[in-house]
Amino acid sequence: MRDGALRALERAVEILELKIDLTDEKTIGPVLRAINAASQTLLTAQLRVDETQLQERRLDRLPEILRAMAEEERKLKLIGIL
């Protein structure tokens, strides 16, 4: 599955690198549609990767946040607020 996804992304990059003949009325439409689809595919893939990395970083900080909250709760108990 991962190999197929990598090949698809590589193919999308190849499509983006195509030389466009703006004078050929028969192929300009399909070529532009292919470029648009490839662009959308690559942007969607990058957004998903970025979102996954952001979620991982957020989860990595959870233990630190819980420790800080416990410390603040301990301090509040010492001064009689809790």
N, CA, C and O of each residue as an XYZ file, in Angstrom:
328
protein
N       0.827     -1.186      0.000
C       0.000      0.000      0.000
C       0.875      1.255      0.000
O       0.663      2.176     -0.788
N       1.862      1.271      0.901
C       2.744      2.440      1.001
C       3.525      2.643     -0.304
O       3.719      3.776     -0.744
N       3.971      1.538     -0.920
C       4.699      1.651     -2.189
C       3.813      2.247     -3.275
O       4.258      3.078     -4.067
N       2.572      1.819     -3.305
C       1.634      2.347     -4.287
C       1.387      3.832     -4.078
O       1.318      4.597     -5.039
N       1.255      4.238     -2.819
C       1.041      5.655     -2.522
C       2.256      6.479     -2.938
O       2.120      7.571     -3.490
N       3.434      5.947     -2.668
C       4.663      6.654     -3.051
C       4.756      6.792     -4.566
O       5.119      7.852     -5.076
N       4.429      5.724     -5.282
C       4.467      5.778     -6.752
C       3.443      6.778     -7.287
O       3.714      7.505     -8.242
N       2.267      6.806     -6.663
C       1.236      7.746     -7.104
C       1.697      9.187     -6.895
O       1.479     10.043     -7.752
N       2.334      9.452     -5.754
C       2.841     10.806     -5.503
C       3.961     11.169     -6.477
O       4.039     12.302     -6.951
N       4.822     10.202     -6.770
C       5.888     10.448     -7.743
C       5.302     10.757     -9.117
O       5.785     11.635     -9.831
N       4.257     10.021     -9.471
C       3.601     10.254    -10.766
C       2.951     11.636    -10.794
O       2.984     12.320    -11.816
N       2.366     12.041     -9.680
C       1.749     13.366     -9.601
C       2.802     14.450     -9.812
O       2.544     15.449    -10.483
N       3.979     14.252     -9.241
C       5.066     15.224     -9.440
C       5.479     15.250    -10.906
O       5.738     16.320    -11.456
N       5.542     14.088    -11.541
C       5.875     14.038    -12.973
C       4.855     14.820    -13.792
O       5.218     15.536    -14.725
N       3.595     14.682    -13.447
C       2.544     15.403    -14.172
C       2.731     16.906    -14.017
O       2.556     17.664    -14.971
N       3.087     17.330    -12.810
C       3.294     18.761    -12.577
C       4.484     19.305    -13.370
O       4.549     20.497    -13.672
N       5.414     18.425    -13.698
C       6.607     18.851    -14.432
C       6.444     18.775    -15.949
O       7.381     19.075    -16.689
N       5.259     18.375    -16.416
C       5.025     18.270    -17.859
C       5.183     19.622    -18.542
O       4.808     20.664    -18.004
N       5.746     19.572    -19.734
C       5.831     20.772    -20.561
C       4.473     20.908    -21.263
O       3.976     19.951    -21.856
N       3.894     22.080    -21.191
C       2.561     22.299    -21.748
C       2.678     22.999    -23.097
O       3.326     24.038    -23.228
N       2.038     22.407    -24.084
C       1.956     23.037    -25.404
C       0.632     23.793    -25.466
O      -0.418     23.203    -25.724
N       0.688     25.085    -25.231
C      -0.522     25.902    -25.191
C      -1.170     26.064    -26.562
O      -2.290     26.564    -26.663
N      -0.482     25.650    -27.606
C      -1.045     25.793    -28.950
C      -1.855     24.575    -29.379
O      -2.592     24.650    -30.362
N      -1.737     23.467    -28.673
C      -2.449     22.237    -29.046
C      -3.817     22.211    -28.352
O      -3.928     21.840    -27.184
N      -4.831     22.604    -29.081
C      -6.175     22.704    -28.508
C      -6.751     21.354    -28.103
O      -7.635     21.299    -27.247
N      -6.277     20.273    -28.692
C      -6.802     18.945    -28.375
C      -6.318     18.450    -27.013
O      -7.040     17.732    -26.321
N      -5.115     18.826    -26.630
C      -4.548     18.277    -25.394
C      -4.490     19.263    -24.235
O      -4.289     18.848    -23.093
N      -4.660     20.544    -24.492
C      -4.484     21.523    -23.411
C      -5.479     21.301    -22.274
O      -5.107     21.399    -21.104
N      -6.729     21.005    -22.597
C      -7.746     20.772    -21.552
C      -7.404     19.587    -20.661
O      -7.331     19.731    -19.441
N      -7.191     18.406    -21.263
C      -6.843     17.255    -20.434
C      -5.544     17.429    -19.641
O      -5.443     16.973    -18.502
N      -4.557     18.087    -20.245
C      -3.289     18.303    -19.549
C      -3.502     19.216    -18.347
O      -2.996     18.937    -17.260
N      -4.247     20.304    -18.535
C      -4.504     21.212    -17.417
C      -5.318     20.535    -16.314
O      -5.086     20.784    -15.131
N      -6.264     19.687    -16.694
C      -7.041     18.955    -15.683
C      -6.147     17.985    -14.912
O      -6.285     17.835    -13.698
N      -5.238     17.335    -15.618
C      -4.308     16.409    -14.951
C      -3.398     17.170    -13.988
O      -3.131     16.699    -12.882
N      -2.932     18.320    -14.396
C      -2.071     19.133    -13.523
C      -2.843     19.584    -12.294
O      -2.323     19.540    -11.179
N      -4.087     20.018    -12.496
C      -4.917     20.439    -11.373
C      -5.156     19.279    -10.405
O      -5.033     19.451     -9.192
N      -5.492     18.114    -10.924
C      -5.737     16.943    -10.072
C      -4.471     16.547     -9.318
O      -4.536     16.207     -8.136
N      -3.330     16.587     -9.986
C      -2.065     16.249     -9.329
C      -1.752     17.240     -8.220
O      -1.299     16.853     -7.142
N      -1.991     18.506     -8.483
C      -1.749     19.534     -7.465
C      -2.623     19.302     -6.240
O      -2.147     19.360     -5.106
N      -3.886     19.043     -6.473
C      -4.807     18.797     -5.360
C      -4.396     17.560     -4.559
O      -4.455     17.561     -3.329
N      -3.987     16.523     -5.255
C      -3.560     15.292     -4.587
C      -2.357     15.548     -3.688
O      -2.333     15.114     -2.536
N      -1.362     16.251     -4.215
C      -0.153     16.514     -3.439
C      -0.444     17.420     -2.245
O       0.080     17.192     -1.154
N      -1.264     18.432     -2.438
C      -1.603     19.323     -1.323
C      -2.377     18.586     -0.239
O      -2.122     18.784      0.949
N      -3.314     17.744     -0.635
C      -4.081     16.960      0.335
C      -3.174     16.025      1.114
O      -3.305     15.897      2.331
N      -2.259     15.374      0.419
C      -1.327     14.465      1.091
C      -0.462     15.227      2.090
O      -0.257     14.760      3.210
N       0.045     16.389      1.700
C       0.893     17.180      2.594
C       0.105     17.658      3.808
O       0.621     17.643      4.925
N      -1.126     18.078      3.601
C      -1.958     18.524      4.731
C      -2.193     17.393      5.723
O      -2.171     17.614      6.934
N      -2.416     16.198      5.224
C      -2.622     15.052      6.122
C      -1.366     14.733      6.920
O      -1.442     14.432      8.111
N      -0.222     14.800      6.270
C       1.045     14.565      6.964
C       1.246     15.620      8.047
O       1.599     15.297      9.181
N       1.018     16.886      7.687
C       1.186     17.967      8.658
C       0.236     17.809      9.839
O       0.623     18.035     10.985
N      -1.005     17.422      9.562
C      -1.988     17.245     10.627
C      -1.581     16.111     11.563
O      -1.714     16.226     12.781
N      -1.089     15.023     10.991
C      -0.645     13.885     11.804
C       0.528     14.281     12.693
O       0.566     13.914     13.867
N       1.486     15.028     12.143
C       2.637     15.462     12.936
C       2.211     16.403     14.049
O       2.752     16.341     15.152
N       1.249     17.271     13.774
C       0.757     18.189     14.794
C       0.079     17.425     15.921
O       0.276     17.746     17.092
N      -0.714     16.421     15.580
C      -1.386     15.608     16.593
C      -0.367     14.854     17.440
O      -0.531     14.745     18.655
N       0.673     14.339     16.816
C       1.701     13.610     17.557
C       2.404     14.532     18.545
O       2.659     14.141     19.685
N       2.717     15.750     18.120
C       3.375     16.700     19.022
C       2.461     17.064     20.176
O       2.909     17.202     21.314
N       1.172     17.221     19.880
C       0.212     17.564     20.923
C       0.138     16.438     21.954
O       0.104     16.692     23.157
N       0.112     15.201     21.479
C       0.054     14.052     22.386
C       1.350     13.890     23.165
O       1.327     13.452     24.315
N       2.477     14.235     22.558
C       3.767     14.131     23.235
C       3.833     15.063     24.443
O       4.543     14.764     25.404
N       3.122     16.168     24.419
C       3.172     17.147     25.501
C       2.186     16.842     26.619
O       2.239     17.482     27.669
N       1.298     15.893     26.425
C       0.278     15.598     27.427
C       0.870     15.245     28.785
O       0.405     15.799     29.782
N       1.857     14.368     28.899
C       2.427     14.070     30.223
C       2.999     15.320     30.907
O       2.849     15.486     32.118
N       3.641     16.180     30.150
C       4.201     17.411     30.698
C       3.089     18.315     31.248
O       3.222     18.890     32.329
N       2.019     18.426     30.508
C       0.896     19.261     30.946
C       0.255     18.680     32.198
O      -0.083     19.424     33.118
N       0.085     17.370     32.247
C      -0.511     16.731     33.429
C       0.364     16.924     34.665
O      -0.152     17.146     35.760
N       1.686     16.840     34.498
C       2.591     17.073     35.625
C       2.478     18.514     36.123
O       2.449     18.756     37.330
N       2.414     19.458     35.203
C       2.298     20.865     35.576
C       0.983     21.121     36.312
O       0.948     21.875     37.285
N      -0.072     20.505     35.857
C      -1.370     20.676     36.524
C      -1.339     20.094     37.935
O      -1.864     20.698     38.871
N      -0.729     18.927     38.084
C      -0.625     18.302     39.404
C       0.209     19.174     40.341
O      -0.119     19.310     41.520
N       1.282     19.761     39.821
C       2.127     20.639     40.633
C       1.355     21.883     41.073
O       1.448     22.291     42.231
N       0.609     22.475     40.177
C      -0.184     23.659     40.531
C      -1.262     23.310     41.546
O      -1.531     24.088     42.461
N      -1.877     22.153     41.389
C      -2.884     21.714     42.357
C      -2.246     21.522     43.737
O      -2.839     21.890     44.751
N      -1.044     20.951     43.777
C      -0.341     20.758     45.031
C      -0.057     22.115     45.715
O      -0.236     22.274     46.922
N       0.390     23.078     44.898
C       0.665     24.419     45.444
C      -0.593     25.080     45.995
O      -0.550     25.721     47.045
N      -1.698     24.928     45.299
C      -2.949     25.516     45.760
C      -3.424     24.879     47.069
O      -4.000     25.560     47.917
N      -3.188     23.600     47.230
C      -3.550     22.920     48.484
C      -2.683     23.424     49.635
O      -3.153     23.568     50.763
N      -1.400     23.692     49.334
C      -0.496     24.183     50.383
C      -0.926     25.542     50.902
O      -0.774     25.824     52.090
N      -1.454     26.377     50.045
C      -1.854     27.704     50.512
C      -3.338     27.755     50.900
O      -3.858     28.825     51.219
N      -4.011     26.617     50.872
C      -5.374     26.519     51.375
C      -6.462     26.914     50.405
O      -7.601     27.122     50.823
N      -6.163     27.023     49.153
C      -7.200     27.375     48.176
C      -8.002     26.144     47.764
O      -9.187     26.253     47.449
N      -7.382     25.006     47.764
C      -8.113     23.760     47.420
C      -8.254     22.878     48.620
O      -8.835     21.797     48.527
